[in-house]
Structures are given as structure tokens and as C-alpha cells.
Amino acid sequence: MTIDERLASTGFPLPAIREVNLALHPTGISLGLGELRDFETDSKITESLIKSLNKNGMNYCPNAGLPELRYAIANAHGKEDENNYTDENVIITVGVQNAIYSTVKTLKKLGAKRILIPEINFGIYKKIPLEFGLKVETYRLNPDYGIDIDHLKNIINEDDIVIINSPANPTGRVLDSSEQTMLSKLFREKLKNGYVISDEIYGKLVYEGEPFVPFSCFYDRVITVSGISKSGASAGLRVGWIITNNKFLAKAIVSNNATIISAPPTANQYAAIPVVTGETAETLKRYNEILKNNRNNAIEFLKKMQIPYVKPRGSFYIFADLKSIVGEETKRFCIDTAKKENGVVVIPGGAFGANSKIRISLATLKLIDGMKRLTEAVKSYTHK
Ligand SMILES: Cc1ncc(COP(=O)(O)O)c(C=O)c1O
């Protein structure tokens, strides 16, 4: 078979999340967003971006990223986990997606064989390792979406790579410090030669209870990935980063990412500095207030519809179970509801490995209207 023949018979589909978002009718409301698009970006971010153009924003930066931003990240993360990081511990990437991609690529080249991911997960945790020929297995979550530590203990090998994600997409679950302590104990006992990749992209978006603490406060064989896409309401700038206490590993990742991106966009990295140094803290507080209010309102609607959910306290999603209404697979329901006039977008749980569920995004200023439309959609589905 030729390349063109294969091309004609092989689909390269867009991620399911994109597919449903694209189905949105012009009169529709989106409760499908994975970014704070409706929220105003802090002016310190935009000012820093504009100023960069009179500095060296239009030039290449080092492969590992802008030194000013790397120092800022080393400083901020070191204050939280009490490690002595320098710029050599930090790699700037094109969003967290690129951070995970280059990390997995590097670990595979260093001999990693298997990766463990949560059973309900952000889709790339599976897709990226599969692209590199790694074996992917899932570890179980408890009914409240916390990690089932006993199950993880039973399946883990000493040289595995384990991805954890707190606050989580799509469940909104935040691991508290006692859970992180238990998890780190397990890793110290069982994960002698492997690594944990901790995706902390929603770390600053916790709107209730104990604030999130980086996992590197509990365990040292951890590669932390984070960025400004969510907490900076600036996903389009595509700035993410990796921080590890192992400088040799950092250097290896820089080398492996250089063949993908060469270097990250210089100007955009200046925009990330105020987020990292905490200058946008007041704005973040406002985002979290809106998200909490939206979470409370969404729950009221779900209760009225008798739809089961687990109450989230971080990221900006609520994951609800539509099994009693639409059955085992929600994708058709989601596409139909998105396409309708005055419809609404919610994301089918199949995109995260949980077919009977839907992900409702709280990242909207039209939450109440969106939930009213979802109520209508559920009602008309029930009366079909
Ligand atoms: C858990 C998680 N990790 C990573 C990403 C990707 O982030 P970025 O846009 O910075 O590549 C997302 C985006 O939705 C996410 O939800």
C-alpha cells in the first residue's frame, strides 16, 4: 500500500473534545471550554507581552527557554517545596502538552517501558505514550475520584512512569496533603527507579478547602509540569514548563524537545513572568470566586435533575453521570445537544475513559443559562 492509499483509508480524527465543540450551533452556549476564555486576562500579562517586543521578544531564546522565566519558576517552586532550584532545573515548553510529550519521549529513550495513568484521564496521557510505543495501564480511582492506592500498589513496578493529575481534568478532584503523603510513601517503597510526572496545570485553581501543594513537597523522583494556559487565562500563548531536581534529566529533555520545537516563543515567555511571580494573585482570586459560584449553581441544577456527580473543589469542571438518562454512551446525546438551535455543549465522558459521564465546564459567564439548556435537553431526551 502506498502513502496516498493509506491516507485515503486512515482517519486522523480530532480529539473528541474538539469534535463536540465544533458541533456548536451559532445560538448555542458552551459548557465545554477547557480554558478561561470568557474571563479577562490580567493586564500585567498583556503589558509584559507588549513590553517584550522592545526587548528581545522577536529573537530566538535558548533551547531551554528564557532565562528570566526559568529563574522565576525555579524561585517560586523552590519556595513551595524547599528545594534549591536554578534555571538548569527548568525547561520552558509550548504548553503543558509539549511538556508531557518531550518528557515521555526522553524517558522512553532512557529505557522506560510502561506508564500508569488514572482510569479517568486527560486523553493525551494515553495517546502520547502510545505514540512512543510505551505500554499504558490505568490505575483505579475511588468513587470520589481519589486514587485507589491499594490498586496502584498491586500493579506498580519499580521502573514505571506514573502520571498523576491534581487538581484533575475532568473530575475537579484535588488530592489533599494526607492523600499525597500516603501516595509518596507508596512511591518511596515501590518506585525505586521510575518517575512520577505530576501535572499541576490547575494548581492555582482551587476554590475551596486546603490549597493545593505541589507533589514535589512529598516525593523527589517527580517531574512537575505546569503552565499559564489555565491560571493565566492565556492558553493561546502556549507557555508551559517542566521542573525537576535532576539537572541531567532536565538537560536530556531540552535536547529531546529541541528537535520538536527548537525553542519556545520568546515574547510569550515574558507574559508568563507575572503569573509565576504571583503578581496576578488578585485576578486569580476573582477567577476562583466565580468558579466556586458556578460550581454551586451547577450542583443545584444537577440535584434537580437527579443526576449523580462528585462535588469538585478545583480545576474548573464537574463530572456528572448520565447513565440513568442516556445509557452507557453519552457521545450521541452531546453532539445532538450541541447541534440544536439554542443548544449547549457538554463534553462526552468517553473522551476521558468514562462513557456514561459528561464533563461540564465551569469556565463560563453563562453557567446558569447553559444549565437551563442542559435541563431542557435532558427533559426532552427523557420524553423521547
Ligand atoms: C490536565 C491537563 N493537562 C494539560 C493540558 C494541556 O495544557 P496546555 O494547553 O498548556 O498544553 C490540559 C488542557 O486542557 C489539561 O487539562
The ligand as an SDF file (V2000), in Angstrom:
LIG
                    3D

 16 16  0  0  0  0  0  0  0  0999 V2000
   -4.8230   18.1880   32.7850 C   0  0  0  0  0  0  0  0  0  0  0  0
   -4.3070   18.9700   31.6090 C   0  0  0  0  0  0  0  0  0  0  0  0
   -3.0020   18.8980   31.3130 N   0  0  0  0  0  0  0  0  0  0  0  0
   -2.5050   19.5430   30.2520 C   0  0  0  0  0  0  0  0  0  0  0  0
   -3.3070   20.3060   29.4300 C   0  0  0  0  0  0  0  0  0  0  0  0
   -2.6990   20.9800   28.2280 C   0  0  0  0  0  0  0  0  0  0  0  0
   -2.2710   22.2510   28.5690 O   0  0  0  0  0  0  0  0  0  0  0  0
   -1.6390   23.2610   27.5180 P   0  0  0  0  0  0  0  0  0  0  0  0
   -2.7690   23.9820   26.8730 O   0  0  0  0  0  0  0  0  0  0  0  0
   -0.7870   24.1690   28.3580 O   0  0  0  0  0  0  0  0  0  0  0  0
   -0.8530   22.4680   26.5560 O   0  0  0  0  0  0  0  0  0  0  0  0
   -4.6700   20.4170   29.6970 C   0  0  0  0  0  0  0  0  0  0  0  0
   -5.5560   21.1930   28.8270 C   0  0  0  0  0  0  0  0  0  0  0  0
   -6.7520   21.0510   28.8080 O   0  0  0  0  0  0  0  0  0  0  0  0
   -5.1860   19.7260   30.8320 C   0  0  0  0  0  0  0  0  0  0  0  0
   -6.4820   19.7800   31.1460 O   0  0  0  0  0  0  0  0  0  0  0  0
  1  2  1  0
  2  3  1  0
  2 15  2  0
  3  4  2  0
  4  5  1  0
  5  6  1  0
  5 12  2  0
  6  7  1  0
  7  8  1  0
  8  9  2  0
  8 10  1  0
  8 11  1  0
 12 13  1  0
 12 15  1  0
 13 14  2  0
 15 16  1  0
M  END
$$$$
